[in-house]
């Protein structure tokens, strides 16, 4: 059940005309009262042919007129309007039940507290099977205004109790971090203009698409302008950016003027202060050798950056939660950047994952954005790269995104963030489809060159020794032949299959994996993509550098005797 409190209005008679009228699309049927502050003697134009809307409006407005006659400043924002709608799958609800719901909602809101004989006047009108409209005038019988601060939260709590008491579909409790639902007017306008999305939804998608490309709010606004978004910055006398609003081309008001929406009204995390915190927070100090040790492609760097999310979710302290929330926020940007640069066949699933995950990016936990600099940089590098990924790199990244989204869902669920957990789980479904599609060509190539039977038996023993609790599932997985090829390739490069298996299982738990062999393929291809260093060759190189610095002849210049082996002997032949 959803109760949506509308902005305060000033025309009681006008709202009554809508509630008792045919509706914008003739959808209003049999409008009538189901509850009111005093049903006895209440004029109901839907049941009494002698009752008029004007009479009902004057009855509701009586305390307002009395107050305005006694005080110099008139009350003009006195119309409180709250539609209450049941879920499509809920059973048919009687007038009596809807009247009870209305009574509980006005009590929770502070319109008519229980036992208060001087409360506001209100009515509940039903003109459809699945919803009612509650209308109240917010001046009490004693002339005071009701206390309506945070009434939306209290009304939402009342709806959750109603759902439980009456056996209706139970929705998740809100946390004030969600976006505002499109209004009926916005939806009708989009339909009239042939738009698939309302303006606020369309603008939100465009801003989120631009985020991976920007390193500052100024750069973000410039990017939006280049994307044909109308931008209206608000600046102080010094020229500093104080706020911004954006508009959709062709979205005009009745006077033909462009409509602009402030970022914070589009989504809570798109306000200027939130964007500044995300984009302009300084990076933590980097170790001098960190960049030298980074993977060469942005796709591999992103996969490695995602490993930090798995380690962070285990920290349950307040500081740990702040870091994890920051990484989850940056994860959404990485999903969006990947969607933009992925092959055409994967973009639909990745874009759907990005849209779903947007709700998981924000919660009541304040993010420590500075700690997610590496993940956000990885997203930016992908957004700016001119070349697409090779098959194995894309498969590894999409698989890592699946696991990261699973961790995000678990973290949100553990902290009672029901809406965010649902959004992350929905994103997992889209990401899993993309990951399966990304791995498909690689898996076909790997299976075509599987090693011989003897090698496969040896590698099966490695699996049983490294991950005994998952061995049978791995060996029965259709992806096992491809995994043997990956392990054999890794061993030929100097890696130890047993060690690679243990490390991969530690990075991503296998108990919940649908196809554990596929998970291991992407992890091991990523971690074993570089040959292991030859320690003897590295030692000789260092001796050569030291000798050259001292003026002594390098080993390369001395007579060579027996050459040292440059690779480890394989246990088997392919």
C-alpha positions as CSV (number, residue, x, y, z in Angstrom):
1,X,0.0,0.0,0.0
2,X,1.4,3.4,-1.0
3,X,0.3,6.7,0.5
4,X,1.7,9.7,-1.4
5,X,1.3,13.0,0.3
6,X,1.1,15.8,-2.3
7,X,2.4,19.4,-1.9
8,X,0.0,21.6,0.0
9,X,-2.6,23.3,-2.1
10,X,-5.0,26.3,-1.7
11,X,-8.2,25.3,-3.6
12,X,-10.4,22.9,-1.7
13,X,-13.3,23.2,-4.2
14,X,-11.0,22.6,-7.1
15,X,-9.6,19.4,-5.7
16,X,-13.2,18.2,-4.8
17,X,-14.1,18.8,-8.5
18,X,-11.4,16.4,-9.6
19,X,-12.2,13.8,-7.0
20,X,-15.9,13.7,-7.8
21,X,-15.4,14.3,-11.5
22,X,-14.9,11.8,-14.4
23,X,-11.1,12.0,-14.2
24,X,-8.7,12.9,-16.9
25,X,-9.4,9.7,-18.8
26,X,-12.9,8.9,-17.6
27,X,-11.4,6.5,-15.0
28,X,-13.4,7.7,-12.0
29,X,-16.3,5.5,-11.3
30,X,-19.0,6.0,-8.5
31,X,-17.1,8.6,-6.4
32,X,-18.4,8.7,-2.8
33,X,-17.3,9.2,0.8
34,X,-16.0,6.2,2.7
35,X,-14.9,8.1,5.8
36,X,-14.8,11.7,7.2
37,X,-14.1,13.6,10.5
38,X,-17.8,13.4,11.1
39,X,-19.9,11.3,8.8
40,X,-23.2,12.3,10.4
41,X,-24.7,15.2,8.4
42,X,-21.7,15.3,6.0
43,X,-22.8,16.3,2.5
44,X,-21.7,13.6,-0.1
45,X,-22.4,14.7,-3.7
46,X,-21.7,11.1,-4.7
47,X,-24.7,9.8,-2.8
48,X,-27.0,12.8,-2.2
49,X,-28.3,14.5,-5.3
50,X,-29.0,17.6,-3.3
51,X,-25.5,17.9,-1.9
52,X,-23.0,20.1,-3.9
53,X,-19.3,20.3,-4.1
54,X,-19.5,24.0,-3.0
55,X,-21.4,23.0,0.1
56,X,-18.8,20.2,0.9
57,X,-15.9,22.6,0.3
58,X,-17.4,25.3,2.6
59,X,-17.9,22.7,5.3
60,X,-14.3,21.6,5.1
61,X,-12.9,25.2,4.9
62,X,-14.9,26.6,7.9
63,X,-11.9,26.6,10.3
64,X,-9.8,28.2,7.7
65,X,-12.2,31.1,7.1
66,X,-12.6,31.6,10.9
67,X,-8.8,31.8,11.3
68,X,-8.3,34.1,8.3
69,X,-10.9,36.4,9.7
70,X,-9.2,36.7,13.1
71,X,-5.6,37.0,12.0
72,X,-4.0,39.4,9.6
73,X,-2.0,36.9,7.5
74,X,-4.4,34.5,5.7
75,X,-3.7,30.8,5.4
76,X,-3.3,29.8,1.8
77,X,-1.6,26.4,1.9
78,X,-4.3,24.6,3.8
79,X,-5.3,21.8,1.4
80,X,-3.7,18.4,2.4
81,X,-4.1,15.7,-0.2
82,X,-3.0,12.1,0.1
83,X,-3.9,9.4,-2.4
84,X,-3.7,5.9,-0.9
85,X,-3.3,3.0,-3.4
86,X,-3.4,-0.8,-2.8
87,X,-1.1,-3.2,-4.7
88,X,-2.4,-4.7,-7.9
89,X,-2.3,-8.2,-6.4
90,X,-4.2,-7.2,-3.2
91,X,-7.8,-8.5,-2.7
92,X,-10.9,-6.4,-3.2
93,X,-11.3,-4.0,-0.3
94,X,-14.7,-2.9,1.0
95,X,-15.7,0.7,1.7
96,X,-15.5,-0.1,5.4
97,X,-11.9,-1.3,5.2
98,X,-10.9,1.8,3.2
99,X,-12.6,4.0,5.8
100,X,-10.6,2.3,8.5
101,X,-7.4,2.8,6.5
102,X,-8.1,6.5,6.1
103,X,-8.8,6.9,9.9
104,X,-5.4,5.3,10.7
105,X,-3.6,7.4,8.2
106,X,-4.9,10.8,9.3
107,X,-4.1,9.8,12.9
108,X,-0.5,8.9,12.0
109,X,-0.1,12.0,9.9
110,X,-1.2,14.3,12.8
111,X,-4.2,15.5,10.9
112,X,-6.6,14.0,13.4
113,X,-4.8,12.4,16.4
114,X,-6.9,9.8,18.3
115,X,-9.1,11.4,20.9
116,X,-8.6,14.9,19.7
117,X,-12.0,16.7,19.3
118,X,-10.4,19.8,17.9
119,X,-8.5,18.2,15.1
120,X,-8.6,19.1,11.4
121,X,-11.5,18.4,9.1
122,X,-11.0,15.7,6.6
123,X,-12.8,13.3,4.2
124,X,-11.8,10.2,2.2
125,X,-13.2,9.8,-1.3
126,X,-13.3,6.5,-3.2
127,X,-13.7,6.6,-7.0
128,X,-12.0,3.3,-8.0
129,X,-11.6,-0.2,-6.6
130,X,-7.9,0.1,-5.8
131,X,-7.4,3.5,-4.1
132,X,-8.9,6.4,-2.2
133,X,-8.0,10.1,-1.8
134,X,-7.8,11.7,1.6
135,X,-8.4,15.5,1.6
136,X,-8.0,17.6,4.8
137,X,-7.9,21.3,5.6
138,X,-4.9,22.0,7.8
139,X,-6.4,24.4,10.3
140,X,-7.7,22.9,13.5
141,X,-11.0,23.8,15.2
142,X,-9.1,25.9,17.7
143,X,-7.4,27.8,14.9
144,X,-4.0,26.3,15.3
145,X,-2.0,24.5,12.6
146,X,-1.4,20.7,13.0
147,X,2.2,19.4,13.5
148,X,2.9,17.7,10.2
149,X,6.7,17.5,10.2
150,X,7.9,14.0,9.1
151,X,4.2,13.1,8.5
152,X,5.3,11.1,5.4
153,X,7.4,8.8,7.6
154,X,4.6,8.2,10.1
155,X,2.1,7.6,7.3
156,X,4.5,5.1,5.7
157,X,4.8,3.3,9.0
158,X,1.0,3.2,9.3
159,X,0.7,1.7,5.9
160,X,3.2,-1.1,6.8
161,X,1.0,-1.9,9.9
162,X,-2.1,-1.9,7.8
163,X,-0.6,-4.3,5.3
164,X,0.3,-6.7,8.2
165,X,-3.1,-6.4,9.9
166,X,-5.2,-6.9,6.8
167,X,-3.0,-9.5,5.0
168,X,-2.1,-7.2,2.1
169,X,1.2,-7.2,0.1
170,X,3.9,-6.0,2.5
171,X,6.2,-3.4,1.1
172,X,9.6,-2.5,2.5
173,X,10.0,0.4,4.9
174,X,11.4,3.6,3.2
175,X,14.5,5.4,4.4
176,X,14.1,8.7,2.6
177,X,16.9,8.0,0.1
178,X,14.7,7.0,-2.8
179,X,13.8,9.1,-5.8
180,X,10.4,10.7,-6.0
181,X,7.9,8.7,-8.0
182,X,6.7,10.4,-11.2
183,X,3.5,12.3,-10.7
184,X,0.4,11.6,-12.8
185,X,0.9,14.9,-14.6
186,X,4.5,13.9,-15.5
187,X,3.4,10.5,-16.8
188,X,0.6,12.0,-18.8
189,X,2.9,14.6,-20.3
190,X,5.5,12.0,-21.3
191,X,2.7,9.9,-22.9
192,X,1.3,12.9,-24.7
193,X,4.8,13.8,-26.1
194,X,5.7,10.2,-27.0
195,X,8.5,9.9,-24.5
196,X,9.3,6.6,-22.9
197,X,10.5,8.3,-19.7
198,X,9.4,11.3,-17.7
199,X,11.8,14.2,-17.8
200,X,13.2,13.5,-14.3
201,X,13.8,9.9,-15.1
202,X,15.4,10.8,-18.4
203,X,17.7,13.4,-16.8
204,X,18.7,11.0,-14.0
205,X,19.9,8.5,-16.6
206,X,21.8,11.2,-18.4
207,X,23.6,12.4,-15.3
208,X,24.5,8.9,-14.1
209,X,25.9,8.2,-17.6
210,X,28.1,11.3,-17.4
211,X,29.5,10.6,-13.9
212,X,32.2,8.2,-15.0
213,X,33.5,10.8,-17.5
214,X,34.0,13.6,-15.0
215,X,36.5,14.5,-12.3
216,X,34.7,17.6,-11.0
217,X,31.3,19.1,-10.9
218,X,32.3,21.8,-13.5
219,X,33.5,19.1,-15.8
220,X,30.2,17.1,-15.3
221,X,28.1,20.1,-16.2
222,X,30.2,20.7,-19.3
223,X,29.8,17.1,-20.3
224,X,26.0,17.4,-19.9
225,X,25.9,20.5,-22.0
226,X,27.9,18.7,-24.7
227,X,25.3,15.9,-24.5
228,X,22.5,18.5,-25.4
229,X,21.2,18.7,-21.8
230,X,20.1,22.2,-20.8
231,X,22.2,23.3,-17.8
232,X,21.4,26.2,-15.5
233,X,24.2,26.7,-13.0
234,X,23.7,28.9,-9.9
235,X,26.9,30.8,-9.0
236,X,27.9,33.2,-6.2
237,X,29.5,36.6,-6.7
238,X,32.9,35.0,-6.8
239,X,31.8,32.7,-9.6
240,X,31.8,29.6,-7.4
241,X,29.2,27.0,-8.3
242,X,26.5,27.0,-5.6
243,X,23.9,24.8,-7.3
244,X,22.6,23.6,-10.6
245,X,19.4,22.6,-12.4
246,X,19.0,20.7,-15.7
247,X,16.3,20.6,-18.3
248,X,15.2,18.3,-21.0
249,X,14.9,19.8,-24.5
250,X,11.2,20.3,-25.3
251,X,10.0,20.1,-21.7
252,X,8.1,23.3,-21.5
253,X,5.5,24.7,-19.1
254,X,2.1,26.2,-20.1
255,X,3.8,29.5,-20.8
256,X,6.2,27.9,-23.2
257,X,9.2,28.3,-20.8
258,X,11.8,25.7,-20.3
259,X,11.4,23.5,-17.2
260,X,14.5,22.9,-15.1
261,X,14.9,20.4,-12.3
262,X,17.5,20.8,-9.5
263,X,19.8,17.9,-9.2
264,X,18.7,17.0,-5.6
265,X,15.1,16.8,-6.8
266,X,16.0,14.4,-9.5
267,X,17.7,12.0,-7.0
268,X,19.0,12.6,-3.5
269,X,22.6,11.7,-4.4
270,X,22.7,14.0,-7.4
271,X,22.6,17.3,-5.4
272,X,25.6,19.5,-5.8
273,X,27.2,18.8,-2.4
274,X,26.8,15.0,-2.9
275,X,28.4,15.2,-6.4
276,X,31.2,17.4,-5.1
277,X,32.0,14.8,-2.4
278,X,32.1,12.0,-5.0
279,X,34.0,13.7,-7.7
280,X,36.3,16.2,-6.0
281,X,37.5,14.3,-3.0
282,X,41.3,14.0,-3.0
283,X,42.9,10.6,-3.5
284,X,44.7,8.8,-0.7
285,X,48.5,8.8,-0.9
286,X,49.8,6.2,-3.3
287,X,52.9,4.0,-2.7
288,X,55.7,4.9,-5.1
289,X,55.6,1.5,-6.7
290,X,51.8,1.2,-6.8
291,X,51.4,2.5,-10.4
292,X,54.3,0.5,-11.7
293,X,52.7,-2.7,-10.4
294,X,49.2,-1.9,-11.9
295,X,47.8,-4.0,-14.7
296,X,48.3,-2.6,-18.1
297,X,44.6,-2.3,-19.3
298,X,41.8,-0.5,-17.6
299,X,39.7,-3.6,-17.7
300,X,42.2,-5.6,-15.6
301,X,42.7,-2.6,-13.3
302,X,38.9,-2.5,-12.7
303,X,38.8,-6.2,-11.9
304,X,41.6,-5.8,-9.3
305,X,40.0,-2.7,-7.8
306,X,36.8,-4.7,-7.2
307,X,38.7,-7.0,-4.8
308,X,38.8,-4.2,-2.3
309,X,35.0,-4.4,-1.9
310,X,35.1,-8.0,-0.8
311,X,37.6,-7.2,1.9
312,X,35.8,-4.0,3.1
313,X,32.3,-5.6,3.7
314,X,33.8,-7.7,6.5
315,X,34.5,-4.6,8.6
316,X,31.3,-3.9,10.6
317,X,32.6,-0.7,12.3
318,X,31.2,2.7,11.5
319,X,34.3,3.6,9.6
320,X,34.1,0.3,7.7
321,X,30.5,0.9,6.8
322,X,31.4,4.4,5.5
323,X,34.1,2.9,3.3
324,X,31.9,0.1,2.0
325,X,29.1,2.6,1.1
326,X,31.6,4.6,-0.8
327,X,32.8,1.5,-2.7
328,X,29.2,0.5,-3.5
329,X,28.5,4.0,-4.8
330,X,31.6,3.8,-7.0
331,X,30.6,0.3,-8.1
332,X,27.5,1.8,-9.7
333,X,29.7,4.1,-11.7
334,X,31.9,1.2,-12.8
335,X,28.8,-0.8,-14.0
336,X,27.7,2.2,-16.0
337,X,31.1,2.8,-17.6
338,X,31.4,-0.9,-18.5
339,X,27.9,-0.7,-20.1
340,X,29.0,2.2,-22.3
341,X,32.2,0.5,-23.6
342,X,31.1,-3.2,-23.7
343,X,30.4,-4.9,-27.0
344,X,26.9,-4.2,-28.4
345,X,25.6,-7.6,-27.5
346,X,26.1,-7.0,-23.8
347,X,25.0,-3.4,-23.5
348,X,21.3,-4.0,-22.9
349,X,21.9,-6.3,-19.9
350,X,24.6,-4.0,-18.5
351,X,22.5,-0.9,-18.8
352,X,19.6,-2.6,-17.1
353,X,22.0,-3.6,-14.3
354,X,23.2,0.0,-14.0
355,X,19.7,1.4,-13.8
356,X,18.7,-1.2,-11.2
357,X,21.8,-0.7,-9.1
358,X,21.3,3.1,-8.9
359,X,19.0,2.5,-5.9
360,X,21.7,0.5,-4.1
361,X,24.2,3.3,-4.5
362,X,22.7,5.4,-1.7
363,X,21.6,4.7,1.9
364,X,21.5,6.5,5.2
365,X,25.2,5.5,5.7
366,X,27.4,8.4,4.9
367,X,30.0,7.4,2.4
368,X,33.7,8.1,2.9
369,X,34.2,8.8,-0.8
370,X,38.0,9.3,-0.5
371,X,38.5,5.5,0.1
372,X,36.9,4.5,-3.2
373,X,39.2,6.6,-5.3
374,X,40.8,3.5,-7.0
375,X,37.5,2.0,-8.0
376,X,36.2,5.4,-9.3
377,X,39.5,5.9,-11.2
378,X,39.0,2.5,-12.8
379,X,35.5,3.4,-13.9
380,X,36.9,6.7,-15.4
381,X,39.7,4.9,-17.2
382,X,37.2,2.5,-18.8
383,X,34.9,5.4,-19.8
384,X,37.9,7.2,-21.5
385,X,39.5,4.1,-23.1
386,X,39.4,4.0,-26.9
387,X,39.8,0.3,-27.3
388,X,37.4,-2.5,-26.1
389,X,38.4,-5.4,-23.9
390,X,39.6,-8.8,-25.2
391,X,37.3,-11.7,-24.4
392,X,39.0,-13.0,-21.2
393,X,39.3,-9.5,-19.7
394,X,35.7,-8.7,-20.3
395,X,34.6,-12.1,-18.9
396,X,36.8,-11.5,-15.8
397,X,35.4,-8.0,-15.2
398,X,31.7,-9.0,-15.6
399,X,32.2,-12.0,-13.3
400,X,33.8,-9.7,-10.7
401,X,30.9,-7.3,-11.1
402,X,28.5,-10.1,-10.3
403,X,30.3,-11.0,-7.1
404,X,30.7,-7.3,-6.1
405,X,26.9,-6.8,-6.5
406,X,26.2,-9.9,-4.5
407,X,28.4,-8.6,-1.7
408,X,26.6,-5.2,-1.9
409,X,23.2,-6.9,-1.6
410,X,24.4,-8.9,1.5
411,X,25.9,-5.8,3.1
412,X,22.7,-3.8,2.6
413,X,20.5,-6.7,3.8
414,X,22.6,-7.1,7.0
415,X,22.0,-3.4,7.8
416,X,18.3,-3.5,7.1
417,X,18.5,-1.6,3.8
418,X,15.6,-3.5,2.2
419,X,15.1,-1.4,-0.9
420,X,18.9,-1.2,-1.6
421,X,19.3,-5.0,-1.1
422,X,16.4,-5.7,-3.5
423,X,18.0,-3.3,-6.1
424,X,21.4,-5.0,-5.8
425,X,19.8,-8.4,-6.2
426,X,18.0,-7.3,-9.3
427,X,21.2,-5.9,-10.7
428,X,22.9,-9.3,-10.1
429,X,20.4,-11.0,-12.4
430,X,21.2,-8.6,-15.2
431,X,25.0,-8.8,-14.5
432,X,24.9,-12.6,-14.5
433,X,23.3,-12.7,-17.9
434,X,26.0,-10.4,-19.2
435,X,28.7,-12.4,-17.6
436,X,27.4,-15.7,-19.1
437,X,27.3,-14.0,-22.6
438,X,30.8,-12.5,-22.1
439,X,32.3,-15.9,-21.2
440,X,30.6,-17.9,-24.0
441,X,33.2,-17.3,-26.8
442,X,36.1,-17.7,-24.4
443,X,34.6,-21.0,-23.1
444,X,34.2,-22.3,-26.6
445,X,37.8,-21.6,-27.5
446,X,39.1,-23.2,-24.3
447,X,37.1,-26.3,-24.7
448,X,38.3,-26.7,-28.3
449,X,41.9,-27.1,-27.0
450,X,41.4,-29.1,-23.8
451,X,44.5,-31.0,-22.6
452,X,44.8,-34.8,-22.9
453,X,43.1,-37.3,-20.5
454,X,46.2,-37.8,-18.3
455,X,46.6,-34.0,-17.8
456,X,42.9,-33.7,-16.9
457,X,43.2,-36.4,-14.3
458,X,46.2,-34.7,-12.8
459,X,44.4,-31.4,-12.7
460,X,41.3,-33.1,-11.1
461,X,43.6,-34.2,-8.3
462,X,44.7,-30.6,-7.9
463,X,41.1,-29.5,-7.5
464,X,40.4,-32.2,-4.9
465,X,43.4,-31.1,-2.9
466,X,42.9,-27.4,-3.2
467,X,39.1,-27.1,-2.7
468,X,37.9,-30.5,-1.5
469,X,34.5,-29.2,-0.3
470,X,33.6,-28.0,-3.8
471,X,35.6,-30.5,-5.9
472,X,32.7,-32.7,-7.1
473,X,30.6,-29.7,-8.2
474,X,33.5,-28.3,-10.1
475,X,34.3,-31.6,-11.9
476,X,30.6,-32.1,-12.8
477,X,30.3,-28.5,-14.1
478,X,30.0,-28.3,-17.9
479,X,32.7,-25.7,-17.7
480,X,35.3,-28.1,-16.3
481,X,37.0,-28.9,-19.7
482,X,37.6,-25.2,-20.2
483,X,39.0,-24.9,-16.7
484,X,41.5,-27.7,-17.4
485,X,42.8,-25.6,-20.4
486,X,43.1,-22.5,-18.2
487,X,45.0,-24.4,-15.5
488,X,47.3,-26.1,-18.1
489,X,48.0,-22.7,-19.7
490,X,48.8,-21.2,-16.3
491,X,51.2,-24.1,-15.4
492,X,53.0,-23.6,-18.7
493,X,53.6,-20.0,-17.6
494,X,55.1,-21.1,-14.4
495,X,52.1,-21.0,-12.0
496,X,51.1,-23.8,-9.7
497,X,47.5,-24.9,-10.4
498,X,47.0,-26.0,-6.8
499,X,47.9,-22.5,-5.5
500,X,45.8,-20.7,-8.2
501,X,42.7,-22.7,-7.2
502,X,43.1,-21.9,-3.5
503,X,43.6,-18.2,-4.2
504,X,40.6,-18.0,-6.6
505,X,38.4,-19.8,-4.0
506,X,39.5,-17.4,-1.3
507,X,38.6,-14.4,-3.5
508,X,35.1,-15.6,-4.4
509,X,33.2,-18.2,-2.3
510,X,32.0,-21.1,-4.4
511,X,29.1,-22.4,-2.3
512,X,26.7,-19.9,-3.8
513,X,28.1,-20.0,-7.4
514,X,25.7,-21.5,-9.9
515,X,28.6,-22.8,-12.0
516,X,31.8,-22.9,-10.0
517,X,34.1,-24.0,-12.8
518,X,33.1,-20.8,-14.8
519,X,33.8,-18.7,-11.8
520,X,37.3,-20.2,-11.4
521,X,38.0,-19.8,-15.2
522,X,37.5,-16.0,-15.0
523,X,39.4,-15.6,-11.7
524,X,42.4,-17.8,-12.8
525,X,42.6,-16.2,-16.2
526,X,42.8,-12.9,-14.6
527,X,45.4,-13.8,-11.9
528,X,47.6,-15.9,-14.2
529,X,47.7,-13.7,-17.2
530,X,51.3,-12.7,-16.5
531,X,54.1,-15.4,-16.3
532,X,55.7,-15.9,-12.9
533,X,59.0,-14.2,-12.6
534,X,62.1,-16.3,-13.1
535,X,64.0,-15.8,-9.9
536,X,67.4,-16.8,-11.2
537,X,67.0,-14.5,-14.2
538,X,65.9,-11.6,-12.0
539,X,68.8,-12.2,-9.6
540,X,71.2,-12.1,-12.6
541,X,69.7,-8.9,-13.8
542,X,70.1,-7.2,-10.5
543,X,73.7,-8.4,-10.3
544,X,74.3,-6.9,-13.7
545,X,72.8,-3.5,-12.7
546,X,75.0,-3.5,-9.5
547,X,78.1,-4.4,-11.4
548,X,77.5,-1.7,-14.0
549,X,77.1,0.9,-11.3
550,X,80.5,-0.1,-9.8
551,X,82.3,-0.2,-13.1
552,X,82.8,-3.9,-13.1
553,X,82.1,-6.1,-16.1
554,X,78.6,-7.4,-16.2
555,X,77.8,-11.1,-16.2
556,X,76.6,-10.7,-19.8
557,X,80.1,-9.7,-20.8
558,X,81.8,-12.6,-19.0
559,X,82.3,-16.0,-20.6
560,X,79.0,-18.0,-20.2
561,X,79.1,-21.5,-19.0
562,X,75.9,-23.5,-18.2
563,X,72.7,-21.7,-18.8
564,X,70.2,-21.7,-16.0
565,X,66.7,-23.0,-16.7
566,X,64.3,-20.3,-17.4
567,X,61.1,-22.0,-16.6
568,X,59.7,-24.7,-14.3
569,X,59.3,-28.2,-15.9
570,X,55.7,-29.1,-16.5
571,X,54.2,-32.1,-14.7
572,X,52.5,-33.3,-17.9
573,X,52.4,-32.8,-21.6
574,X,49.4,-31.4,-23.4
